[in-house]
Amino acid sequence: MRKGIKKIRFLFLFIFAGLSIAISANVLFTPDWQTADRSSVGIAPDPAIEAEAIVQVYAARVFSWRRLFAVHTWIATKDKDAENYDVYQVVGWRKWRGLPVVVKEQDVPDRSWFGNSPKILSEVKGADAVAIISSIEAAVSSYPYHNTYQIWPGPNSNTFIAHIGRSVPELNLDLPPTAIGKDFMTRSRFIDTAPSGNGTQFSLFGLFGGLISAVEGIEINILSLSFGLGITPHTTWPLKLRLPLFGIIRLGSATDTN
């Protein structure tokens, strides 16, 4: 089974690399990662001004040609009256240096991810945020792949955030289809709640499966490419499409490029 997965993984990455060239050759000529923008985009409240507790989940397109297909996700927390944010994420290249891939550090939460601006996927403030910060920390500790990273089908940065979402349903987290790796299970082998912590999901090593949830809607996963349909309550155009490459498209509104 593992050899078969490795062959599928190689084919998947080969096809994606080819498609990326065919779709947009200029994407390959992005700035060097060492000089790419990592500055704040100004969407996180300043802790020097905002005393209330805050939890935010972010997503930004990944670096280089892979940004056509995938996002990187991370989570930031600030307790009440805290002077700094704690940022939690998986950084894959740490593995090649023999370091744990899960990182917790005091940092600016809304940095661009190597030239790509982040968007907020979930935000909780005030007493509700205070109530879940300890649960988030417990979920980080319980993540089973602190020293393991695989860009596809996982475990990767999106696997980590999906694990937190399943463990802390108060986040009401709706990870986009471009969060490749979100369907790689961490708490059970094949069946668990969806990454939002609501509904039910079946997944075969993150390669094939499906989910149904009041948050995500209905989604199927084929080789980590997710297709689905969801509903956004209390809106004029409630339907939302869930598509590879494009992310979540809310009908009647602009495309969510995550």
Secondary structure, 3 states (H helix, E strand, C coil): CHHHHHHHHHHHHHHHHHHHHHHCHHHHHCCCCCCCCCCECCCCCCCCCCCCCEEEEEEEECCHHHHHCCEEEEEEEECCCCCCCEEEEECHHHHHHCCCCEEEEECCCCECECCECCEEEEEEEHHHHHHHHHHHHHHHHHCCCCCCCCCCCCCCHHHHHHHHHHHCHHHCCCCCCCCCCCCCCCCCCCEECCCCCCCEEEEECCCEEEEEECCCEEEEEECCEEEEEEECCCCCCCEEEEECCCEEEECCCCECCC
